[in-house]
Amino acid sequence: MNEKGTKKTVLKGLFWKFSERITAQFVSLLVSIILARLLSPDDYGAIALVMVFITIANVFVSNGFGNALVQKKDADNLDFSSVLYINIAMSVLLYLILFLAAPFIAKFYDMPILNPVLRVLGIRIPIAAINSIQHAYVSRNMLFKRFFVSTLFGTILSGIVGIIMAYKDFGIWALVAQYLINTCTDTVVLWFTVKWRPILACSFERAKPLIKYGWKLLVSGLLDTGYTQLRSLLIGKIYTSEDLAFYNQGEKYPQVLCVNINSSIGSVLFPAMSQFQNDKNRIKEITRRSIQVCSYVIWPMMVGITVVAVPLIRLLLTDKWLPCVPFLRIFCFTYGLWPIFTANLQALNALGRSDIFLKLEIVKKVLGIIVLVISIPFGTLAIAEGLIITSIASIFINAFPNVKLLGYSFKEQLSDLLSPFILSVIMAAVIFPVSKTELNDIAVILIQIVCGAVVYLIGSIISKQKGFLYILSFLKKKETKS
C-alpha cells in the first residue's frame, strides 16, 4: 500500500474507532451513572475485587498473541486458527483454576458473595479467548467499522439488562449481568459481521514464532495488569470494600476517557506502524503526531474534570460518592500522561522490539511496587498519590529507547506532551473562580465548560498548538473533498 493509501486507511480507521469508543463510552457512562445511583459502594467494592481476578486471567488470552498476529506480515488463516485453539485451551484451564479457587478467595476476603460471582463472571474468560482473535483479525485488516457495530450493540443491550436488574434489587448481580452480556454480545456480533472463520487445523510450527514474539508482550501485560490490580487487592484486604469502591470510582471516569482515546489511536496506529517497520522516520512521524493530538485532546478534559470534580460527582452520583473526589483528581493527572506512554510503546511493538517493551515493564513495576509498599501504611489516598511519582518517572523510562531508535529526543517528547498541559492549566485558572460562587451545580458546570472551551480554543490559536493545527488541517481536507 502506498503512503497516500495508508493515510486514507488510517484516517478511516481512526474515524470508525473513535466513533465506536465515543458512542460506546457515552452509553457506558450513562449506564454506570444510573447503576451507581441505584447500587451501594459495597456492591461496587465486591465486583471490583472479582474483576481483579478476571482481568488478570484475561491477560493470558488477550495480550501478546493478538498483537503477534497483527505484527506478522504474512499471517494467514492457519496462523489465526492455531492461536485461536491455543487460546481456547488456555482459557478453559484458567477458568477451571478460578472456579476451584473461588471459595478460598471468598474466605480470604471474608466476603461469601465472591464465590458464586467469581464462578459466574469467570465465563468471560473463554469468551474473551475467541474475542481477542476476532479483534486481531479486524485490526490487521483495518475493519474498524465492525468494532463500531459489535461494541455499540453489546453496550446498549448489557446496559439495559443491568439497569433493569439493579432497579429490581438484584444488587451485585446487576453488574455481573452487565459485564457478561457485554462480552458475549460483542463476540456474537463480530462472528456474524466479520467473514473470518477458523479452519480445523492447528500448527504448532506456525504458532512458535508468534509465541516467541507474543510471550514477551504477554509477560509485559501480566506485569502491568498484576501491578495495577495489586492496589485493588491490597485495598480490599487491608481496608474496606467501600474504600475500594471510592478508589475505583475515582479512577473510572478519567480512565474511560483516556484509555479509550489512547486505545482507539493505538489499535489503528500499531498496524499502520507495522507496515513501515523498516522506515524509522515514518514511525517517528506517526508517534509524534499521536502524542501531539492525544495530548491536545486529553489534557483539557483531565484538567477540566479536576476543576469541576465536586459539583460533577454530587450531581451525577449523589453525595454518597463524594469521598471519591480526591482519587478522581489524582487519576486525572496520571491518565493525562498516557499519550506519551502509549505512543512510545506502540512504536516499540511496531519495530518488533517486544524485548525492550518487556524490560521497560519490569523496571516500571519494580519502581511502582517500591512506592506502593512505602505508601500502604498511610492509607488509600497515599496509595493513589504514589501513582503520581511512578507516572512521572515512567515518562522518561518509556521515552528513553525511542530517543536512540527513532531519534525522538526527550526535549521533543516533553514539548509535545506538556504544551497542551500548560494551556489547560491556564484554562483552569480562568474558570476556577466560578466554583466559588453561590450558583447551583448545573450552572457552575455549564459555565465552566463553556468558558473553558472558549479559553482553550483561543489559547490554541494564539500559541499555535500543533495538535490543534493538525486537527484543523484534517477537517479542512475533509470539507474540501466533500
N, C-alpha and C positions, 0 to 999 in steps of 0.2 A: 504494500500500500504506500502511495506517495505521501509527501508531507501534507499537501492540501487535503487529501482524502482522510488522513489521520486526524487532522484538526477538526474536520467536519464530523467524523465519527466520535471524537472525544467530546465535542460540544453537544452533540445529540445525546450521547450517553449521560453527560452531566445534567442536561435538561430533564431527562426521564428519572435519573437517580435523585436529583433534588426534588422533583415533583413527588416522587414516591415517599421520600423521607419527610418532606414538609407536610404533605397531606396526612400521612400515617401518624406522624407525631402530633399533629393538631388534634386528630381524633383520640390518640392515646392520652394526651394531656387532659382533654375534656373528660375522658372516662376516668382517669386517675384522680382528677379533682372531685368528681362525683363520688367515687368509691372512698376517697379519704374523708369526705364529709359523712358518709354512711357507716364506715367501719372505724374501729378503735386503733390507737397506736400499737396496742398489744398484738392485734391481728397482723399488722404490717411488720412488727418485730419478728413474729414467728415465721412469716413467709420469707422474710429477709434471710433468716438462718437456713431455711430449706434451700433457697436459691443459691446459697454459697456452695453447697454440695453439688447441686445440679449444674451450676456454672462450671465448676472445676471438672466435673465428668465430661461436660460438653466440649471442653478444650481438646480432648483426645480425638474427637470425631469432627471437629470444626476448624481446628488450627493446623497449619502446616501443609497437609497433603492437598487441600484445595488450592492453595497458593502454588504448590508444585505443579499442578495440572495447568494452571494459568500461565506459569512461567515457562513451561516446556514448549519449545517452538513447534514440534511436530506431534503433539499429543493427539491420539486418535481414540476411537470408541473402546478399544481393548484397554487402553490406559485408564479411561474413566470407569469402565466396568470393574477392572481389577481393584482399583481404590475403593469403589463402592462396596464390594463384597468384603474387603478387609475392614472397612469402616463399620459395616453392619455387625460383623462377628465381634469386633472390639466393643461396640455399643451394647450388645446383648450381655457380654461378660461384665461390663461396667454396671449395667442395671441390676444384674444378679447380686453383685457385691453390695451395691447401695441398698437393695431390698433386704439383704441379710443383716446389714449394719444398722438399719433404721431404728430398731428397738434400743440399741446401745447408744446411739446418738441422742435419742429422746431422753434416755435415762441420764446421760452425761449433762444435758442442759436442764434436766428436771422439768421437761415440757412434754407430756404424753402425746399431745396432738401432733408432734413432729413425726411420730412413727407412721400413721396412715397417710399423712400428707406427703412425706418423702416417697413412699411406695407408689402413690398415685401419680404425683408430678414427675417421678423418675421416668415415666413412659416417654417423656420428651426426648430422652437420650437416643434411643434407636431411631426416632423420627428425625432428629437433628442429623443423624448419620447420613440419611438419604438426602435431606435438605441441603447439606453442605456441598454435596457433589452437584446437585442441581444449580446451586449458586455459582460454583466454579465454572460450569458449562455456560451459564448465562453471562458471567463476567468475561470469560475468554472470548466469547462471540459478540460481546458488547450489545446484548439483547436486553437492555435495562428497562424497556417498556414492560417486559414480563414481570419484573420486580414490582412495578407500579401496581399492576392488576392484582397479583397474589397478596402483596403486603396490605394493600388497602382493604381488600375483601376480608382477609383474616382479622385485621384490626377492628373493623366495624362489627363483624359477627361476634368476635370474642368480647368486645366491649359491651354489646347489648346483653349477652348472656351474663357477664359479670355484674352489670348494674341490676338486672332483674333479680339475680340470686342474692346480692347484697341487700336489696330492698325487702326481700323475703326473709331476711335474717339468717342467711346461711353462713355469715361470718367469713372466716378464713377460706372456706370452700369456694366462695365467690372469686377470690384471687386465684385459686388453683384452677378453676374452670377457665378463667380468662387466659392465663398463661398457656394451658394445654391446648385449648381450642385455637388459639392464635397460631401456634406452631403447626398443628395438624392441617389447618385450612391453607396456610401458606404452601405446605408441601403438596397437598392435593391439587391446588390450583396450578402450581408450576408443572405438575405431572401432566395436566391436560393442555396447558398452553405452550409448553416447550416440547419440541419434536424429539428431543433426545430420549432414547430408550437403551438400557443396558443390554448387552449380549450375554448369553450363557457361557461365559468364559472368564477365567481369572488367571493371569500370567504373573507369577512372582518375579520372573525375569524383568518384565516391564515395570513392575512395582518397585524394584530395587533402586533405580536411580531417583525415582520420585520420593522414596523413603529417605534416601541419602540426603536429598535437598530438604525434604519436609520435616525430618526429625528435629533439626535444629530450631526450626520455627515452632514446632510442637513444644519442645522444651522451653523455648522463649515464652510461648503462650502460657504454659503451666507456671513458669516463674512469675509472669506478670499477673495472671489471674489468681494464683495462690497467694501472692503478696498482697494484691488488692483485697481479696476476700478475707485475709488473715485478720484485718481490722474488725470486720463484722463478727468473725468467730470469737475474738477476744472480748469485744464489747458485749456480745450476747452472753458470754460466760462470766466475766468479771463484774459487769454492771447489770442492767436490766434490759428486757426486750423493748421497753418503752424508750430507753436511751438509744438503743439501736435503731428504732423507728425514726427518731428525730434526726439522727446522723444520716440515715439513708434518704429520708425525705429532703434534707438539706442538699444532698448530692444529686437527687433525681433531676431537678429542673435544669441546672447548668449542664449536667451530663447529657440529657436528652438533646439539648441544642448543639453542644459542641461535638459530641460523639457522632451524631447523625450528619452534621455538616462535614466533619472530617472523614467519616466512613464513606459518604457519598463521593467525595472527591477522590479519596484513596482507592475505592473499588473501581473507579474509572481510570485514574492515572496509572495504577500499577500495570494493567495490561497494556496501556499506551506506552509507558516507560519501557516495558519488556520488549517492545518492538524496536526500541532504539538502544538496546543494552550495550551495543558496541560504539555508540556515539555519546560520549560523556558530556559534550557541550549541550546536546539536546536535553539530556536528562537534567543537567543543572538548570537549564531554562525552565523546564516544566516544574522542577522542585521549587525554584524561586517564585515562580508565578503562583504556585499553590500556597506558599506561606504568605505572600502578599495579599492575595484575595481572601483566604480564610481568616487571616488576622484582621483584615479590614471589616469583615462581616461579623466575626465573633466578638471582638473586644467591646464595641459599643453595647452589645446585648449583655455581656457579662458585667460590665461596669454599671450599666443602667439597672440591671436587676439588683445589684448591690445597694444602689441608692433607694429603690422603691420596695425593698425586701419586706419591711414591716407591714405597710398597708396592703401589699400584694398577698402575703400569706394570710393576713387577717381576713381579707375579702374572699379569697378563693377557698381556703381550708378551714376557716374559723379560728378562734383564739386558742383552741386546744393544741394547735400545731405551731404556735409562736416560738416555742423553745428550739425549733429547727432553724431559725433565722441566722444565728452566728455561724452555723455549719454552712448554710446557703452562701453566705458572703465569702467564706474561705474557699469553697469549691468553685465559686465564680472566678476567682483569681487563678487557681491551679488549672482549671479547664481552659482558661484563656490562653495558656501556654501550649496547648495541644497542637496547633498548626505546625509549629517547628518540630515537634516530636514526630508527628505523622509523616510529614513530607520527607524528612531525613531518613526515616526507617523504610518508607516505601522505595526510596531511591536505592538503598542498600539491597532490598529484595530484588528489585529490577536488575541490578548489576549481578545478581546471583551470589551475593556475599552474605548468605544466611549465617556463615560462621562468625562474622563481625557482629551481626544482629544478636546472636546468642551471647557473645562476650559482653556486649553493652548491657543486655538484660541482667546478666549476673552481677556486674558492677553496680547497677542501679538498685537492684534488690538487696544486695548486701548493705549498701548505704541506707536504704529505706528501713530495713529491719533494725539496724543500729539506732536510728532515730525513733522508731516505734517503741523499742524496748525502753529507751530513756523516757519517753513521753507517757507510757501506760500508767504509772502511779499518779499522774497529775490530772487524770480524768479524760472524758471523751472529747472535750474541746481541745485539750492539749494534743491528743492523738491526731485530730484534724489539722491543727496548726503545724504539726510536724511535716505534713504534706507540702506546705509552702517551701520549707527548706529543701526537701528532696526534689521538688519540681524545678526549682531554680537551678540546682546542681545538674539536673537531667538535661537542661538546655545545652550545656557545654558538652556533656557526655554524648548525647545524640548527635550533636553538630560536628564533633571532632573528626570522625572518619571522612566525612564529605569535604572537609577542608582540604584533605590530601587527594581523595578520589576524584572529586569534581572541581576542585579549585574554588569552592564556595566558602569564602572566608568567614570567620566569626563576626567581623565588623559588618559584612553584608547581611548575614543572617539576623543579627540583632537589630539592625536598621529596619529590615523587612518586617520583623515581629513587633518592635517597640514603637515605631512611628504611629500606627493607628491607636496603640495603647495610650500614648501621651495625649493624642487628640481626644480620646474617650475620657480621660481624666479631666481635661479642660471642660468637656461637655458636662461631666458630673458636678464639677464645681459651680457651674452656671445654674443647674436645675436643683441642686441640693436644698437651697433656702425654701423652696416650695413645700418641702416636708415639714417645715417648722410653722406653717400657717394653721389656721383653725378649720380649714376645708375638710370635707369628708374624704374617705379613702378613694372613692372612684374619681373625684375631681382632682385629687393630688396626683394619682397615677396618670390620668389622661393629660394633664398639663405638663407633667414631667416627660412623658413620652413624646408629645408633640414638640415641645421646646427642645428636648434633647435631639430629636431627629433634625430639626432646623439648624441647631448649632453644629451638629456633626457634619451635615451636608455643606454648610458654609465653610467650615474649617477644612473640609476635604478639598474644596475648590481653591481656597487660599493657599493651602500647604501642598497642593498638587499630589495628593495621596496616590501612590502607584496602583494600589488595588482598586481605588475609585476610577482612575483613568482607564484601567483595563476593562472594568465592567461597563463603563460608558462607551468605550470604543466597540465593545462586543454588541451592545444594544443598538448602536448606530448602524453597524453592519447588518444586523437582523432587520432593522427598519428599511434600509436601502434595498435589501433583497426582496422584502415583501412588497 
